[in-house]
Amino acid sequence: MRERGTRYSRSADGRIKTHRVRTGRARHLLSGFLECEGCGAAFHALNSVVTYGCGWHQKRGPIMCWVSLRVPRLALEARLLDAVRECVLDPDRMLFVIERALEHTAEIDV
């Protein structure tokens, strides 16, 4: 057990850090961006991609992670995209960002 335990790095509070890094293309909008509050593992699409949830809870059970939350995938993605449209893609904000970028580019070219 000790030998197996050393294979997983832990954070300062004792939670196991995720140790695998995927290099392929994500299949879902939020893949790789969500983290479980309970264990720090990745939240990813579960149940034939209908919901997002903690992969460790699903595969290893409540002993490994107490978070049994399931979030409807399409509803979560829609809310996120709506927030991006409203907050980030606002024409005034976009104009501000473009103006700052042009100013910065002009300073570099000098």
C-alpha positions as CSV (number, residue, x, y, z in Angstrom):
1,M,0.0,0.0,0.0
2,R,2.8,2.4,0.8
3,E,4.5,1.7,-2.6
4,R,1.2,2.3,-4.4
5,G,0.5,5.5,-2.4
6,T,3.8,7.0,-3.6
7,R,2.7,6.8,-7.2
8,Y,0.2,9.7,-6.7
9,S,1.4,13.2,-5.8
10,R,-0.7,15.0,-3.1
11,S,-1.5,18.6,-2.5
12,A,-0.7,20.3,0.8
13,D,-4.1,19.4,2.1
14,G,-3.6,15.7,1.3
15,R,-5.8,15.4,-1.7
16,I,-4.5,13.3,-4.6
17,K,-3.5,15.4,-7.6
18,T,-4.5,14.2,-11.0
19,H,-1.4,12.6,-12.5
20,R,-2.4,11.9,-16.2
21,V,-2.2,14.6,-18.8
22,R,-4.2,14.0,-22.0
23,T,-2.6,15.2,-25.1
24,G,-5.5,14.5,-27.5
25,R,-8.3,16.8,-28.6
26,A,-11.1,17.2,-26.1
27,R,-14.5,15.9,-27.2
28,H,-16.5,18.2,-25.0
29,L,-16.5,22.0,-24.5
30,L,-15.5,21.9,-20.8
31,S,-13.3,18.9,-20.8
32,G,-10.2,19.6,-18.8
33,F,-11.6,22.9,-17.3
34,L,-13.7,21.6,-14.4
35,E,-12.3,20.3,-11.1
36,C,-14.0,18.4,-8.4
37,E,-14.4,20.3,-5.1
38,G,-14.0,17.1,-3.0
39,C,-10.9,15.4,-4.4
40,G,-9.5,17.7,-7.1
41,A,-10.0,15.2,-9.9
42,A,-11.3,16.2,-13.2
43,F,-15.0,16.6,-13.8
44,H,-15.8,15.2,-17.2
45,A,-18.7,13.9,-19.3
46,L,-20.3,10.9,-17.8
47,N,-23.2,8.6,-18.6
48,S,-22.9,8.6,-22.4
49,V,-22.0,12.4,-22.2
50,V,-25.4,13.4,-20.7
51,T,-23.8,14.9,-17.6
52,Y,-20.6,16.2,-16.1
53,G,-19.4,14.7,-12.9
54,C,-16.4,13.6,-10.9
55,G,-14.6,10.8,-12.6
56,W,-13.1,9.4,-9.4
57,H,-16.4,9.3,-7.7
58,Q,-17.9,7.4,-10.6
59,K,-15.0,4.9,-11.0
60,R,-13.8,4.5,-7.4
61,G,-16.9,5.3,-5.4
62,P,-17.7,7.5,-2.4
63,I,-14.8,6.3,-0.4
64,M,-12.4,8.0,-2.8
65,C,-14.6,11.1,-3.4
66,W,-17.8,12.2,-1.6
67,V,-19.0,14.5,-4.4
68,S,-21.9,12.7,-6.3
69,L,-23.0,15.9,-8.1
70,R,-24.1,15.4,-11.7
71,V,-24.6,18.5,-13.9
72,P,-26.5,18.3,-17.2
73,R,-23.9,18.9,-19.8
74,L,-25.9,20.8,-22.4
75,A,-27.4,23.1,-19.7
76,L,-24.0,23.9,-18.2
77,E,-22.4,24.5,-21.6
78,A,-25.3,26.8,-22.6
79,R,-25.0,28.9,-19.4
80,L,-21.3,29.3,-19.9
81,L,-21.6,30.3,-23.5
82,D,-24.4,32.8,-22.6
83,A,-22.1,34.3,-19.9
84,V,-19.3,34.7,-22.5
85,R,-21.6,36.3,-25.0
86,E,-22.9,38.8,-22.4
87,C,-19.7,39.6,-20.5
88,V,-16.8,39.0,-22.8
89,L,-18.2,39.6,-26.3
90,D,-19.9,42.8,-25.4
91,P,-19.2,45.3,-28.2
92,D,-17.8,48.0,-25.8
93,R,-15.5,45.5,-24.1
94,M,-14.3,44.2,-27.5
95,L,-13.6,47.7,-28.7
96,F,-11.6,48.4,-25.6
97,V,-9.5,45.2,-26.0
98,I,-8.9,45.9,-29.7
99,E,-7.8,49.5,-29.0
100,R,-5.4,48.4,-26.2
101,A,-4.0,45.7,-28.5
102,L,-3.4,48.2,-31.3
103,E,-1.7,50.6,-28.9
104,H,0.5,47.8,-27.6
105,T,1.4,46.7,-31.1
106,A,2.2,50.3,-32.1
107,E,4.6,50.5,-29.1
108,I,6.4,47.3,-30.1
109,D,6.8,48.4,-33.7
110,V,8.5,51.7,-32.6
